[in-house]
Amino acid sequence: MLEASLSQLEQLVNDLVQQNRDLTSLNETLSAELAKAKDENESLQLNLMEQEELHGATTARIKALVERASNATASA
């Protein structure tokens, strides 16, 4: 009976060691994917900021043109 219990315990330990290896590997994979996602997120945020700057500049130019057109129409 003691031998059977030791065999079961050995099998459980082996299973736990394998599960630990599997989880460690999964953790490494997920960590790498998270790092990649953070890099992509940062890049997208910088892109968004650049687009917002361009949008702001374009808006200012359009407003200036509309004002010039309004002034030209009022003067005519």
PDB file of N, CA, C and O in Angstrom, chain B, residues numbered from 101:
ATOM      1  N   MET B 101       0.823  -1.189   0.000  1.00  0.00           N
ATOM      2  CA  MET B 101       0.000   0.000   0.000  1.00  0.00           C
ATOM      3  C   MET B 101       0.869   1.257   0.000  1.00  0.00           C
ATOM      4  O   MET B 101       0.555   2.227  -0.690  1.00  0.00           O
ATOM      5  N   LEU B 102       1.951   1.246   0.762  1.00  0.00           N
ATOM      6  CA  LEU B 102       2.855   2.390   0.799  1.00  0.00           C
ATOM      7  C   LEU B 102       3.485   2.616  -0.572  1.00  0.00           C
ATOM      8  O   LEU B 102       3.665   3.754  -1.005  1.00  0.00           O
ATOM      9  N   GLU B 103       3.819   1.517  -1.249  1.00  0.00           N
ATOM     10  CA  GLU B 103       4.417   1.619  -2.592  1.00  0.00           C
ATOM     11  C   GLU B 103       3.432   2.253  -3.571  1.00  0.00           C
ATOM     12  O   GLU B 103       3.825   3.072  -4.402  1.00  0.00           O
ATOM     13  N   ALA B 104       2.162   1.881  -3.479  1.00  0.00           N
ATOM     14  CA  ALA B 104       1.134   2.451  -4.357  1.00  0.00           C
ATOM     15  C   ALA B 104       0.979   3.943  -4.070  1.00  0.00           C
ATOM     16  O   ALA B 104       0.844   4.741  -4.998  1.00  0.00           O
ATOM     17  N   SER B 105       0.996   4.321  -2.805  1.00  0.00           N
ATOM     18  CA  SER B 105       0.877   5.736  -2.448  1.00  0.00           C
ATOM     19  C   SER B 105       2.072   6.535  -2.944  1.00  0.00           C
ATOM     20  O   SER B 105       1.921   7.656  -3.431  1.00  0.00           O
ATOM     21  N   LEU B 106       3.277   5.944  -2.815  1.00  0.00           N
ATOM     22  CA  LEU B 106       4.465   6.618  -3.309  1.00  0.00           C
ATOM     23  C   LEU B 106       4.414   6.770  -4.835  1.00  0.00           C
ATOM     24  O   LEU B 106       4.829   7.798  -5.371  1.00  0.00           O
ATOM     25  N   SER B 107       3.910   5.760  -5.522  1.00  0.00           N
ATOM     26  CA  SER B 107       3.776   5.827  -6.981  1.00  0.00           C
ATOM     27  C   SER B 107       2.786   6.916  -7.383  1.00  0.00           C
ATOM     28  O   SER B 107       3.027   7.677  -8.320  1.00  0.00           O
ATOM     29  N   GLN B 108       1.679   6.977  -6.667  1.00  0.00           N
ATOM     30  CA  GLN B 108       0.686   8.021  -6.947  1.00  0.00           C
ATOM     31  C   GLN B 108       1.270   9.408  -6.683  1.00  0.00           C
ATOM     32  O   GLN B 108       1.071  10.338  -7.464  1.00  0.00           O
ATOM     33  N   LEU B 109       1.991   9.529  -5.572  1.00  0.00           N
ATOM     34  CA  LEU B 109       2.609  10.810  -5.225  1.00  0.00           C
ATOM     35  C   LEU B 109       3.641  11.204  -6.285  1.00  0.00           C
ATOM     36  O   LEU B 109       3.717  12.365  -6.688  1.00  0.00           O
ATOM     37  N   GLU B 110       4.425  10.233  -6.726  1.00  0.00           N
ATOM     38  CA  GLU B 110       5.415  10.509  -7.767  1.00  0.00           C
ATOM     39  C   GLU B 110       4.738  10.976  -9.056  1.00  0.00           C
ATOM     40  O   GLU B 110       5.206  11.911  -9.705  1.00  0.00           O
ATOM     41  N   GLN B 111       3.642  10.324  -9.418  1.00  0.00           N
ATOM     42  CA  GLN B 111       2.917  10.705 -10.633  1.00  0.00           C
ATOM     43  C   GLN B 111       2.338  12.115 -10.487  1.00  0.00           C
ATOM     44  O   GLN B 111       2.388  12.911 -11.425  1.00  0.00           O
ATOM     45  N   LEU B 112       1.791  12.417  -9.312  1.00  0.00           N
ATOM     46  CA  LEU B 112       1.237  13.760  -9.071  1.00  0.00           C
ATOM     47  C   LEU B 112       2.330  14.820  -9.156  1.00  0.00           C
ATOM     48  O   LEU B 112       2.116  15.885  -9.735  1.00  0.00           O
ATOM     49  N   VAL B 113       3.483  14.541  -8.591  1.00  0.00           N
ATOM     50  CA  VAL B 113       4.601  15.491  -8.650  1.00  0.00           C
ATOM     51  C   VAL B 113       5.040  15.689 -10.100  1.00  0.00           C
ATOM     52  O   VAL B 113       5.281  16.815 -10.535  1.00  0.00           O
ATOM     53  N   ASN B 114       5.142  14.592 -10.841  1.00  0.00           N
ATOM     54  CA  ASN B 114       5.513  14.690 -12.259  1.00  0.00           C
ATOM     55  C   ASN B 114       4.489  15.515 -13.043  1.00  0.00           C
ATOM     56  O   ASN B 114       4.850  16.338 -13.884  1.00  0.00           O
ATOM     57  N   ASP B 115       3.223  15.281 -12.754  1.00  0.00           N
ATOM     58  CA  ASP B 115       2.162  16.049 -13.426  1.00  0.00           C
ATOM     59  C   ASP B 115       2.271  17.534 -13.083  1.00  0.00           C
ATOM     60  O   ASP B 115       2.125  18.391 -13.954  1.00  0.00           O
ATOM     61  N   LEU B 116       2.526  17.826 -11.821  1.00  0.00           N
ATOM     62  CA  LEU B 116       2.651  19.229 -11.397  1.00  0.00           C
ATOM     63  C   LEU B 116       3.876  19.901 -12.018  1.00  0.00           C
ATOM     64  O   LEU B 116       3.817  21.065 -12.414  1.00  0.00           O
ATOM     65  N   VAL B 117       4.964  19.177 -12.101  1.00  0.00           N
ATOM     66  CA  VAL B 117       6.173  19.728 -12.733  1.00  0.00           C
ATOM     67  C   VAL B 117       5.896  20.027 -14.206  1.00  0.00           C
ATOM     68  O   VAL B 117       6.286  21.081 -14.709  1.00  0.00           O
ATOM     69  N   GLN B 118       5.229  19.108 -14.896  1.00  0.00           N
ATOM     70  CA  GLN B 118       4.902  19.337 -16.306  1.00  0.00           C
ATOM     71  C   GLN B 118       3.941  20.509 -16.459  1.00  0.00           C
ATOM     72  O   GLN B 118       4.093  21.339 -17.355  1.00  0.00           O
ATOM     73  N   GLN B 119       2.954  20.568 -15.577  1.00  0.00           N
ATOM     74  CA  GLN B 119       2.002  21.684 -15.633  1.00  0.00           C
ATOM     75  C   GLN B 119       2.728  23.009 -15.385  1.00  0.00           C
ATOM     76  O   GLN B 119       2.425  24.014 -16.028  1.00  0.00           O
ATOM     77  N   ASN B 120       3.673  23.010 -14.463  1.00  0.00           N
ATOM     78  CA  ASN B 120       4.457  24.214 -14.188  1.00  0.00           C
ATOM     79  C   ASN B 120       5.253  24.631 -15.426  1.00  0.00           C
ATOM     80  O   ASN B 120       5.317  25.817 -15.750  1.00  0.00           O
ATOM     81  N   ARG B 121       5.855  23.671 -16.114  1.00  0.00           N
ATOM     82  CA  ARG B 121       6.604  23.973 -17.346  1.00  0.00           C
ATOM     83  C   ARG B 121       5.683  24.580 -18.405  1.00  0.00           C
ATOM     84  O   ARG B 121       6.018  25.567 -19.061  1.00  0.00           O
ATOM     85  N   ASP B 122       4.507  23.952 -18.546  1.00  0.00           N
ATOM     86  CA  ASP B 122       3.543  24.437 -19.538  1.00  0.00           C
ATOM     87  C   ASP B 122       3.103  25.863 -19.212  1.00  0.00           C
ATOM     88  O   ASP B 122       3.034  26.718 -20.095  1.00  0.00           O
ATOM     89  N   LEU B 123       2.808  26.110 -17.945  1.00  0.00           N
ATOM     90  CA  LEU B 123       2.361  27.444 -17.541  1.00  0.00           C
ATOM     91  C   LEU B 123       3.474  28.476 -17.665  1.00  0.00           C
ATOM     92  O   LEU B 123       3.220  29.627 -18.020  1.00  0.00           O
ATOM     93  N   THR B 124       4.704  28.070 -17.373  1.00  0.00           N
ATOM     94  CA  THR B 124       5.840  28.982 -17.520  1.00  0.00           C
ATOM     95  C   THR B 124       6.018  29.361 -18.987  1.00  0.00           C
ATOM     96  O   THR B 124       6.261  30.523 -19.312  1.00  0.00           O
ATOM     97  N   SER B 125       5.896  28.384 -19.857  1.00  0.00           N
ATOM     98  CA  SER B 125       6.011  28.645 -21.295  1.00  0.00           C
ATOM     99  C   SER B 125       4.885  29.576 -21.763  1.00  0.00           C
ATOM    100  O   SER B 125       5.124  30.522 -22.513  1.00  0.00           O
ATOM    101  N   LEU B 126       3.672  29.300 -21.317  1.00  0.00           N
ATOM    102  CA  LEU B 126       2.530  30.142 -21.677  1.00  0.00           C
ATOM    103  C   LEU B 126       2.729  31.562 -21.157  1.00  0.00           C
ATOM    104  O   LEU B 126       2.424  32.529 -21.856  1.00  0.00           O
ATOM    105  N   ASN B 127       3.234  31.689 -19.945  1.00  0.00           N
ATOM    106  CA  ASN B 127       3.486  32.992 -19.355  1.00  0.00           C
ATOM    107  C   ASN B 127       4.506  33.781 -20.177  1.00  0.00           C
ATOM    108  O   ASN B 127       4.336  34.979 -20.402  1.00  0.00           O
ATOM    109  N   GLU B 128       5.555  33.109 -20.620  1.00  0.00           N
ATOM    110  CA  GLU B 128       6.576  33.762 -21.450  1.00  0.00           C
ATOM    111  C   GLU B 128       5.968  34.233 -22.775  1.00  0.00           C
ATOM    112  O   GLU B 128       6.243  35.339 -23.239  1.00  0.00           O
ATOM    113  N   THR B 129       5.144  33.382 -23.367  1.00  0.00           N
ATOM    114  CA  THR B 129       4.484  33.739 -24.626  1.00  0.00           C
ATOM    115  C   THR B 129       3.577  34.945 -24.430  1.00  0.00           C
ATOM    116  O   THR B 129       3.602  35.887 -25.222  1.00  0.00           O
ATOM    117  N   LEU B 130       2.772  34.911 -23.366  1.00  0.00           N
ATOM    118  CA  LEU B 130       1.856  36.018 -23.103  1.00  0.00           C
ATOM    119  C   LEU B 130       2.600  37.305 -22.773  1.00  0.00           C
ATOM    120  O   LEU B 130       2.161  38.391 -23.152  1.00  0.00           O
ATOM    121  N   SER B 131       3.712  37.191 -22.077  1.00  0.00           N
ATOM    122  CA  SER B 131       4.521  38.368 -21.758  1.00  0.00           C
ATOM    123  C   SER B 131       5.074  39.001 -23.033  1.00  0.00           C
ATOM    124  O   SER B 131       5.086  40.223 -23.173  1.00  0.00           O
ATOM    125  N   ALA B 132       5.528  38.165 -23.951  1.00  0.00           N
ATOM    126  CA  ALA B 132       6.045  38.677 -25.224  1.00  0.00           C
ATOM    127  C   ALA B 132       4.926  39.344 -26.032  1.00  0.00           C
ATOM    128  O   ALA B 132       5.130  40.405 -26.623  1.00  0.00           O
ATOM    129  N   GLU B 133       3.759  38.725 -26.055  1.00  0.00           N
ATOM    130  CA  GLU B 133       2.622  39.307 -26.772  1.00  0.00           C
ATOM    131  C   GLU B 133       2.190  40.627 -26.134  1.00  0.00           C
ATOM    132  O   GLU B 133       1.831  41.572 -26.837  1.00  0.00           O
ATOM    133  N   LEU B 134       2.224  40.688 -24.814  1.00  0.00           N
ATOM    134  CA  LEU B 134       1.865  41.925 -24.114  1.00  0.00           C
ATOM    135  C   LEU B 134       2.850  43.039 -24.447  1.00  0.00           C
ATOM    136  O   LEU B 134       2.444  44.176 -24.689  1.00  0.00           O
ATOM    137  N   ALA B 135       4.131  42.723 -24.461  1.00  0.00           N
ATOM    138  CA  ALA B 135       5.147  43.720 -24.800  1.00  0.00           C
ATOM    139  C   ALA B 135       4.923  44.231 -26.223  1.00  0.00           C
ATOM    140  O   ALA B 135       5.035  45.429 -26.484  1.00  0.00           O
ATOM    141  N   LYS B 136       4.609  43.322 -27.133  1.00  0.00           N
ATOM    142  CA  LYS B 136       4.351  43.716 -28.518  1.00  0.00           C
ATOM    143  C   LYS B 136       3.104  44.602 -28.594  1.00  0.00           C
ATOM    144  O   LYS B 136       3.100  45.609 -29.301  1.00  0.00           O
ATOM    145  N   ALA B 137       2.062  44.231 -27.876  1.00  0.00           N
ATOM    146  CA  ALA B 137       0.832  45.024 -27.881  1.00  0.00           C
ATOM    147  C   ALA B 137       1.073  46.418 -27.291  1.00  0.00           C
ATOM    148  O   ALA B 137       0.520  47.406 -27.774  1.00  0.00           O
ATOM    149  N   LYS B 138       1.904  46.490 -26.243  1.00  0.00           N
ATOM    150  CA  LYS B 138       2.224  47.802 -25.663  1.00  0.00           C
ATOM    151  C   LYS B 138       2.975  48.669 -26.658  1.00  0.00           C
ATOM    152  O   LYS B 138       2.710  49.866 -26.769  1.00  0.00           O
ATOM    153  N   ASP B 139       3.915  48.068 -27.384  1.00  0.00           N
ATOM    154  CA  ASP B 139       4.658  48.812 -28.409  1.00  0.00           C
ATOM    155  C   ASP B 139       3.719  49.316 -29.505  1.00  0.00           C
ATOM    156  O   ASP B 139       3.806  50.467 -29.934  1.00  0.00           O
ATOM    157  N   GLU B 140       2.823  48.437 -29.950  1.00  0.00           N
ATOM    158  CA  GLU B 140       1.865  48.828 -30.986  1.00  0.00           C
ATOM    159  C   GLU B 140       0.951  49.934 -30.481  1.00  0.00           C
ATOM    160  O   GLU B 140       0.636  50.868 -31.218  1.00  0.00           O
ATOM    161  N   ASN B 141       0.527  49.830 -29.231  1.00  0.00           N
ATOM    162  CA  ASN B 141      -0.346  50.841 -28.638  1.00  0.00           C
ATOM    163  C   ASN B 141       0.363  52.190 -28.586  1.00  0.00           C
ATOM    164  O   ASN B 141      -0.223  53.221 -28.918  1.00  0.00           O
ATOM    165  N   GLU B 142       1.616  52.177 -28.171  1.00  0.00           N
ATOM    166  CA  GLU B 142       2.386  53.416 -28.100  1.00  0.00           C
ATOM    167  C   GLU B 142       2.531  54.032 -29.492  1.00  0.00           C
ATOM    168  O   GLU B 142       2.393  55.244 -29.660  1.00  0.00           O
ATOM    169  N   SER B 143       2.805  53.199 -30.471  1.00  0.00           N
ATOM    170  CA  SER B 143       2.944  53.671 -31.844  1.00  0.00           C
ATOM    171  C   SER B 143       1.633  54.275 -32.345  1.00  0.00           C
ATOM    172  O   SER B 143       1.625  55.328 -32.984  1.00  0.00           O
ATOM    173  N   LEU B 144       0.538  53.600 -32.049  1.00  0.00           N
ATOM    174  CA  LEU B 144      -0.772  54.113 -32.468  1.00  0.00           C
ATOM    175  C   LEU B 144      -1.103  55.432 -31.774  1.00  0.00           C
ATOM    176  O   LEU B 144      -1.682  56.327 -32.390  1.00  0.00           O
ATOM    177  N   GLN B 145      -0.740  55.558 -30.503  1.00  0.00           N
ATOM    178  CA  GLN B 145      -0.992  56.806 -29.793  1.00  0.00           C
ATOM    179  C   GLN B 145      -0.184  57.948 -30.394  1.00  0.00           C
ATOM    180  O   GLN B 145      -0.697  59.057 -30.546  1.00  0.00           O
ATOM    181  N   LEU B 146       1.068  57.690 -30.736  1.00  0.00           N
ATOM    182  CA  LEU B 146       1.885  58.715 -31.382  1.00  0.00           C
ATOM    183  C   LEU B 146       1.301  59.095 -32.739  1.00  0.00           C
ATOM    184  O   LEU B 146       1.257  60.271 -33.102  1.00  0.00           O
ATOM    185  N   ASN B 147       0.857  58.095 -33.475  1.00  0.00           N
ATOM    186  CA  ASN B 147       0.208  58.334 -34.758  1.00  0.00           C
ATOM    187  C   ASN B 147      -1.025  59.213 -34.594  1.00  0.00           C
ATOM    188  O   ASN B 147      -1.243  60.148 -35.365  1.00  0.00           O
ATOM    189  N   LEU B 148      -1.821  58.906 -33.590  1.00  0.00           N
ATOM    190  CA  LEU B 148      -3.029  59.676 -33.318  1.00  0.00           C
ATOM    191  C   LEU B 148      -2.687  61.123 -32.991  1.00  0.00           C
ATOM    192  O   LEU B 148      -3.346  62.042 -33.478  1.00  0.00           O
ATOM    193  N   MET B 149      -1.664  61.329 -32.174  1.00  0.00           N
ATOM    194  CA  MET B 149      -1.255  62.680 -31.824  1.00  0.00           C
ATOM    195  C   MET B 149      -0.821  63.455 -33.074  1.00  0.00           C
ATOM    196  O   MET B 149      -1.159  64.629 -33.227  1.00  0.00           O
ATOM    197  N   GLU B 150      -0.078  62.800 -33.956  1.00  0.00           N
ATOM    198  CA  GLU B 150       0.345  63.443 -35.198  1.00  0.00           C
ATOM    199  C   GLU B 150      -0.865  63.799 -36.053  1.00  0.00           C
ATOM    200  O   GLU B 150      -0.932  64.890 -36.619  1.00  0.00           O
ATOM    201  N   GLN B 151      -1.816  62.882 -36.145  1.00  0.00           N
ATOM    202  CA  GLN B 151      -3.024  63.140 -36.927  1.00  0.00           C
ATOM    203  C   GLN B 151      -3.831  64.293 -36.336  1.00  0.00           C
ATOM    204  O   GLN B 151      -4.374  65.118 -37.071  1.00  0.00           O
ATOM    205  N   GLU B 152      -3.908  64.347 -35.001  1.00  0.00           N
ATOM    206  CA  GLU B 152      -4.629  65.444 -34.355  1.00  0.00           C
ATOM    207  C   GLU B 152      -3.957  66.780 -34.639  1.00  0.00           C
ATOM    208  O   GLU B 152      -4.636  67.786 -34.843  1.00  0.00           O
ATOM    209  N   GLU B 153      -2.621  66.797 -34.654  1.00  0.00           N
ATOM    210  CA  GLU B 153      -1.893  68.028 -34.979  1.00  0.00           C
ATOM    211  C   GLU B 153      -2.197  68.451 -36.407  1.00  0.00           C
ATOM    212  O   GLU B 153      -2.470  69.624 -36.666  1.00  0.00           O
ATOM    213  N   LEU B 154      -2.151  67.499 -37.338  1.00  0.00           N
ATOM    214  CA  LEU B 154      -2.454  67.810 -38.734  1.00  0.00           C
ATOM    215  C   LEU B 154      -3.889  68.299 -38.885  1.00  0.00           C
ATOM    216  O   LEU B 154      -4.165  69.241 -39.627  1.00  0.00           O
ATOM    217  N   HIS B 155      -4.791  67.648 -38.174  1.00  0.00           N
ATOM    218  CA  HIS B 155      -6.203  68.038 -38.231  1.00  0.00           C
ATOM    219  C   HIS B 155      -6.375  69.463 -37.707  1.00  0.00           C
ATOM    220  O   HIS B 155      -7.108  70.262 -38.290  1.00  0.00           O
ATOM    221  N   GLY B 156      -5.701  69.772 -36.612  1.00  0.00           N
ATOM    222  CA  GLY B 156      -5.771  71.116 -36.044  1.00  0.00           C
ATOM    223  C   GLY B 156      -5.230  72.158 -37.006  1.00  0.00           C
ATOM    224  O   GLY B 156      -5.815  73.230 -37.164  1.00  0.00           O
ATOM    225  N   ALA B 157      -4.116  71.845 -37.645  1.00  0.00           N
ATOM    226  CA  ALA B 157      -3.522  72.777 -38.611  1.00  0.00           C
ATOM    227  C   ALA B 157      -4.441  72.960 -39.812  1.00  0.00           C
ATOM    228  O   ALA B 157      -4.619  74.076 -40.299  1.00  0.00           O
ATOM    229  N   THR B 158      -5.014  71.880 -40.281  1.00  0.00           N
ATOM    230  CA  THR B 158      -5.930  71.961 -41.423  1.00  0.00           C
ATOM    231  C   THR B 158      -7.162  72.780 -41.061  1.00  0.00           C
ATOM    232  O   THR B 158      -7.626  73.596 -41.857  1.00  0.00           O
ATOM    233  N   THR B 159      -7.689  72.565 -39.868  1.00  0.00           N
ATOM    234  CA  THR B 159      -8.855  73.318 -39.412  1.00  0.00           C
ATOM    235  C   THR B 159      -8.545  74.806 -39.354  1.00  0.00           C
ATOM    236  O   THR B 159      -9.353  75.632 -39.779  1.00  0.00           O
ATOM    237  N   ALA B 160      -7.381  75.144 -38.833  1.00  0.00           N
ATOM    238  CA  ALA B 160      -6.993  76.556 -38.743  1.00  0.00           C
ATOM    239  C   ALA B 160      -6.882  77.173 -40.135  1.00  0.00           C
ATOM    240  O   ALA B 160      -7.313  78.308 -40.341  1.00  0.00           O
ATOM    241  N   ARG B 161      -6.315  76.446 -41.088  1.00  0.00           N
ATOM    242  CA  ARG B 161      -6.192  76.970 -42.456  1.00  0.00           C
ATOM    243  C   ARG B 161      -7.557  77.163 -43.100  1.00  0.00           C
ATOM    244  O   ARG B 161      -7.796  78.163 -43.777  1.00  0.00           O
ATOM    245  N   ILE B 162      -8.452  76.200 -42.887  1.00  0.00           N
ATOM    246  CA  ILE B 162      -9.799  76.314 -43.466  1.00  0.00           C
ATOM    247  C   ILE B 162     -10.528  77.506 -42.861  1.00  0.00           C
ATOM    248  O   ILE B 162     -11.188  78.257 -43.580  1.00  0.00           O
ATOM    249  N   LYS B 163     -10.418  77.689 -41.549  1.00  0.00           N
ATOM    250  CA  LYS B 163     -11.075  78.833 -40.902  1.00  0.00           C
ATOM    251  C   LYS B 163     -10.532  80.152 -41.453  1.00  0.00           C
ATOM    252  O   LYS B 163     -11.286  81.098 -41.681  1.00  0.00           O
ATOM    253  N   ALA B 164      -9.219  80.202 -41.663  1.00  0.00           N
ATOM    254  CA  ALA B 164      -8.616  81.418 -42.210  1.00  0.00           C
ATOM    255  C   ALA B 164      -9.127  81.678 -43.621  1.00  0.00           C
ATOM    256  O   ALA B 164      -9.415  82.822 -43.973  1.00  0.00           O
ATOM    257  N   LEU B 165      -9.243  80.635 -44.426  1.00  0.00           N
ATOM    258  CA  LEU B 165      -9.763  80.800 -45.780  1.00  0.00           C
ATOM    259  C   LEU B 165     -11.213  81.252 -45.778  1.00  0.00           C
ATOM    260  O   LEU B 165     -11.602  82.120 -46.559  1.00  0.00           O
ATOM    261  N   VAL B 166     -12.011  80.660 -44.898  1.00  0.00           N
ATOM    262  CA  VAL B 166     -13.418  81.049 -44.797  1.00  0.00           C
ATOM    263  C   VAL B 166     -13.523  82.509 -44.360  1.00  0.00           C
ATOM    264  O   VAL B 166     -14.353  83.258 -44.874  1.00  0.00           O
ATOM    265  N   GLU B 167     -12.681  82.908 -43.412  1.00  0.00           N
ATOM    266  CA  GLU B 167     -12.703  84.296 -42.955  1.00  0.00           C
ATOM    267  C   GLU B 167     -12.297  85.244 -44.079  1.00  0.00           C
ATOM    268  O   GLU B 167     -12.908  86.299 -44.253  1.00  0.00           O
ATOM    269  N   ARG B 168     -11.269  84.875 -44.841  1.00  0.00           N
ATOM    270  CA  ARG B 168     -10.855  85.703 -45.976  1.00  0.00           C
ATOM    271  C   ARG B 168     -11.958  85.815 -47.002  1.00  0.00           C
ATOM    272  O   ARG B 168     -12.212  86.888 -47.548  1.00  0.00           O
ATOM    273  N   ALA B 169     -12.621  84.682 -47.263  1.00  0.00           N
ATOM    274  CA  ALA B 169     -13.715  84.690 -48.239  1.00  0.00           C
ATOM    275  C   ALA B 169     -14.864  85.546 -47.728  1.00  0.00           C
ATOM    276  O   ALA B 169     -15.476  86.286 -48.499  1.00  0.00           O
ATOM    277  N   SER B 170     -15.162  85.452 -46.439  1.00  0.00           N
ATOM    278  CA  SER B 170     -16.234  86.265 -45.851  1.00  0.00           C
ATOM    279  C   SER B 170     -15.893  87.752 -45.927  1.00  0.00           C
ATOM    280  O   SER B 170     -16.748  88.575 -46.252  1.00  0.00           O
ATOM    281  N   ASN B 171     -14.661  88.082 -45.632  1.00  0.00           N
ATOM    282  CA  ASN B 171     -14.217  89.479 -45.682  1.00  0.00           C
ATOM    283  C   ASN B 171     -14.251  89.999 -47.118  1.00  0.00           C
ATOM    284  O   ASN B 171     -14.637  91.143 -47.357  1.00  0.00           O
ATOM    285  N   ALA B 172     -13.848  89.164 -48.071  1.00  0.00           N
ATOM    286  CA  ALA B 172     -13.865  89.569 -49.474  1.00  0.00           C
ATOM    287  C   ALA B 172     -15.291  89.796 -49.940  1.00  0.00           C
ATOM    288  O   ALA B 172     -15.561  90.731 -50.694  1.00  0.00           O
ATOM    289  N   THR B 173     -16.201  88.947 -49.497  1.00  0.00           N
ATOM    290  CA  THR B 173     -17.609  89.073 -49.882  1.00  0.00           C
ATOM    291  C   THR B 173     -18.212  90.320 -49.249  1.00  0.00           C
ATOM    292  O   THR B 173     -18.993  91.030 -49.883  1.00  0.00           O
ATOM    293  N   ALA B 174     -17.847  90.584 -47.994  1.00  0.00           N
ATOM    294  CA  ALA B 174     -18.373  91.765 -47.297  1.00  0.00           C
ATOM    295  C   ALA B 174     -17.849  93.046 -47.921  1.00  0.00           C
ATOM    296  O   ALA B 174     -18.554  94.055 -47.949  1.00  0.00           O
ATOM    297  N   SER B 175     -16.620  93.017 -48.421  1.00  0.00           N
ATOM    298  CA  SER B 175     -16.024  94.204 -49.038  1.00  0.00           C
ATOM    299  C   SER B 175     -16.578  94.463 -50.422  1.00  0.00           C
ATOM    300  O   SER B 175     -16.577  95.603 -50.888  1.00  0.00           O
ATOM    301  N   ALA B 176     -17.045  93.433 -51.076  1.00  0.00           N
ATOM    302  CA  ALA B 176     -17.522  93.590 -52.449  1.00  0.00           C
ATOM    303  C   ALA B 176     -18.897  94.100 -52.493  1.00  0.00           C
ATOM    304  O   ALA B 176     -19.451  94.290 -53.575  1.00  0.00           O
TER     305      ALA B 176
END
